[in-house]
Amino acid sequence: MSGSGGGAPADLGAYNGGTDAGPTGGAPCYSEDYFPTVSLADLRAAYSTQAWKGALLETLHRRITGGHALVVAMQNDSQLASFADPSSFDALMSSIMMVCNGETSIYDYGHASPTAFTYFMTASLTLTPAIVPAFPRSELAPYITDNATQAYDGALSGQQGSQDLTAVADDLTAFTNGLGCIASVADQVANGISARDGMAASLYYLELYLKRARTAHASTYAALQASPDWQKVVRYAWARAAFWRKAAASSAQLGVADAPIWAHVDDPSNSSEIAMFAGATLSDIECHP
C-alpha cells in the first residue's frame, strides 16, 4: 500500500464510521473522512467560471480528504475539464462525481505497469496487485436476467467486454470514489444523479465475476484467491462500497434507480461470493478489510 495527499482541516469533525463498533463490539469499522457540513458559502458567492478549478480543489479540500488527494494528483490532466461542468457553482458541484470517477480511472491506468495494476482508493490507500491472467467480463452477460443494470451492461460487450477483472475492479473503484465525492457535497446537489446506481452495478459485476471464476475458471479463481493483493482489492472494494452506501443513503438525489440493483447485490446467492472469496463474513469485511 502507498498513498499521499492533503486532508481537511483537523479541527473539523469528520463524518465517518469510526464510532461504529465492529461486529463483535471490538475495533471501529472501516471509515473514510468526509466533512459534509463544512460551509462552502464563500466559494459559491465568489465563484467565477474562469476560476472553476480552484473552486473545485478547495471544495474537495474542505469536504473529502480522499477526493482532494486524487484531484490534486490529477489537476493537470488534460481530460479534467471534460469531466467538470464549470458553467455555474451548482453545475460544478453536480459534476464532482464525474470528476472523481473519471480521474480515478485515468490515475489507475496511468500508474499501471505490464505486471501490476493500480487502484487509487483514498489519500493513504493505493493498491497495486500483480496482474493475474483472467477471462473477459463478457462472460457475465448470461447472468443478467432483467433490466436493473441496463444503463451499465454495455461494459459486458464489445471492446469493454473483452476486458477482465482489472477493469471490473477499476470501474468499481472509480464509481466508489465518485459516490464519495458527490456524497460529500450532497447538500449542494438538487437534481437526481445516478451515483449509487453506478457503484451498485459495479459491485454486482464483481460478485458475478467471482461467481463465474469459481464455477467455470477454477485455476484463475485459485490464483486470485491465493493472492494477498487481490484479497485486499476485493475486501476493500466491499468495505468502501458499504461505507459510502451508508453515507449516501439519506440523500435521495444521489440515486436514480438503484434499489433494484441493490436487490441483486444483497441477494445471498451473489453477496456470498465476496464472503467465500475472502473467507470471512461480510460484516467482518465491512469493518476489517
N, C-alpha and C positions, 0 to 999 in steps of 0.2 A: 504494500500500500504506500501511496505517496500522495501529497496534496499541498496546495498553497492557496492563498487568497485572503482577502480582507474580511472584516466582520462588522457587525453593527455595534453601535456604542455600548460599552459594557454596562452602563447604568440603566439600560432599558430592559425591562423584563421580557424574556423570550417566551413565546407561546410554544410549548413543545410537550412531548410525552414524558418528560423526565420525572414527573411526580407520580406517574402511574406505577404501582408495584408490579413486579413480574408475576407470572402465572403461579408461582409458589410463594409470593409475598417477599421475594428477595430483592435483587438489584433492580433499579428502574428499567423500564422498557426503552427500546431504541427510540431516539428522537433526533430531530434536526431543528436548529434555531431559526425562528422567523418571528417577526415583530409586527403583527398586522394592525396595531393601533397607533403606531408612531405617525405623527402628523406629516402630511405632505402638502399642507395648505400653502406654504410659501412657494413650493415648487409649482403648484398649479397657478398661483397668482402671477408668478414671474415667467411663465412658460412662453417660449418662442420656438417656432418650428426650426429655426436655424440652429438652436442650441439643444435639440432633442436628445443628442447622445449624452450630454452632461446631465440632463434631467433623468434619463433612463438609469445611468450609473448611480446617481445619488438616490433615486428611488430604491434601487436594489440594495444599496449600501444601508439604507435605513430599515428596510423591510425583510431581507432574506440573505443570510450570510453566504450560503452556497451559490445562489443565483448571482450574487455580486461577484464572487470569485470567478465564476465561469465567464461572465461578460467582460470583466476586466481583462482576463486572459485572451478574449476573442475580440476586443474592442476595435482592432484594426482589420478585422476580417472584411473582405470586400463584399461579402454577402449579407452583412449585418443589416444594412439599410433596407434590404429586400424583405427582411422579416419584420421590421418595425414599421408602424404607421405613425408618422410624426405630424399628421395633419391637425391634431389637437391633443391636449393633455389626456382627455378621455380616450381618444383613439390609441395613443401611445400605451396607456395602461392596459387596454384590451388586447394589444398586440404583444404584451410581455410573454404570454405563453408561447407564441411562435418564436420569439427571440430566443428564449431559453431552450426550447425544443430543438430548433434548427442549429443553434450554435453548439449544443451538446454533440450532435452527430458529426458536425464539422470538426470539433475538437477530437472526438474519438477516432475518426478515420485519419485525421491528420497526425495523430500520435501513435497510430498502429504501425507495426512492422510486419515483415513477411512471416514471422514466427509467433507474434503475440498481438492481441487486440487491446484496446484501451477503453475504459468506461469511466467518464467523469461523473461522479455521484455527488460529492459535496466538496467544500473547501479543503477538507482534510482526508478525503477518501477517493482515490482513483485506483481502480483495479486493472491489472494487466495480465489476464490469463493467457497461457500458451494456447495457440490455435489447435483445436482438435478436428481433424477431417470429419465432416458430418454430412448429412443428407439435406437436400433442398427443402425449404419450408413449403413448397408447393404440395408436398405430401400431406400437409394438414388440411387441405381443401375438403377432402371427403368427410372430415369430422364436422364441418359446418353444415348444420341442418335447418337453420332458419335465417332470418334477415337481421338478427340483432347486431351483427358486426359488419353489415354490408358496406358501410362507409369506409371500412378498413381492409376488407377482404381482397382488395386489389394487390396487396402485398404478397398474396399467396399465389399469384400467377405472373406470367411474363418474366421480364428480367428480374424483378424483385423476388418472384417465386423461386428463382434459381439460387438465391442466397440461403445461407444456413443459420445455425444458432447464433453466430456472432451478430448477424443483422437482427434477429429476433430480440436478442438482449439489448442491442443498441437502441432499437425502437422503443423498448420498454424504458430504458434509462432516459431517453430523450423526452418521452411523454411524462414520465415521473417528474423530471426537472421542470418541464413546462407547467405541470399542475402545481408544483411547489411555488413557482414564481407567480402564477396568477392567483393562487390562494393567498399569497402574502399581500396582494393589492385588491382583494375581493371587494372591499368597501368602495373602490373606485370604478367598479365594473357593473353596468346596469343590464346589458343585453346578454342573452344566453350564449355560452361558449362551450364547445364540446371538449372540455379539459379532462373531466373524469372519464368521459367516453373513451378517449384515445388510450388513456392509461389502462382502463379496464380491458379493452380489446387486446392490447399488447400483453397483458398479464395472462389472459385467456390463451393466447397463442403460445406463450411459454409453457403453460400447463399441457397444451396439446402436443407441443414439440417433445416434451419429456415423455408423454404417453406413447407417442409414435416411436421414439427411440427405445423405450423399454420393451415395447411389444413387437417391433419389426427390425430393430438395429441393435442387437444385443451387445456387440463389441463396441460400438460407439457409445452406448449408454454406460457400459462398464468403464470405459476410458474417461468419460466425463465425470461419472460418479466418484472415481478414484482420484480425481484432480482436486487438491485443496483450493486451487484458484477458482475453478468452476463451481465448487461448493460455495465459495464466498459470493460469486456473482449471483447465483440463484437465491441464496439466503438473504443477501442484501436487497436484491430486487423485490422479494416478497415483503421484507420488513419495511422498506421505504414506501412501497405502494400502500401497505396497511396504514402507515403513519399519515401519509398525505391524503388518503381516502378519508380518514377520520377528521383531519384538519379541514378538509373542504366540504364535509358532509352538510354543514349548516348553510352553505352558500348555494342556493338553488340555481343561480345563474351560471355556475361552473359546470353544469351538465346539461345535455340536451335530451338524450335518450339512453342514459347509462344503466338504468335499472335492469333491463333485460340482459345486458352484458354481464352485470354483476351476478345475476342469477346463474349464469354459466360458470363464472369464476368460482362462486361459492358452492356449486354442486360438488358434493364429496367425491364423485367419480372423476372430477377434474382437479380439485384442490388437493386431493390425496397424493397426486403426482409430486407436488412440492415436498410433502412430508416424506414420501417414500424415497425420493432422491436424496434428501438431506438427512434422513434417518432421525428425524425429530418431529415433534408435534408442531403444528402451525403456530400455536400460541407461544411456544418456546422460540421459534424462529423470529416471530414478530418482536420479541423482547431481546433476544440474544442472537443476532445474526452472526 
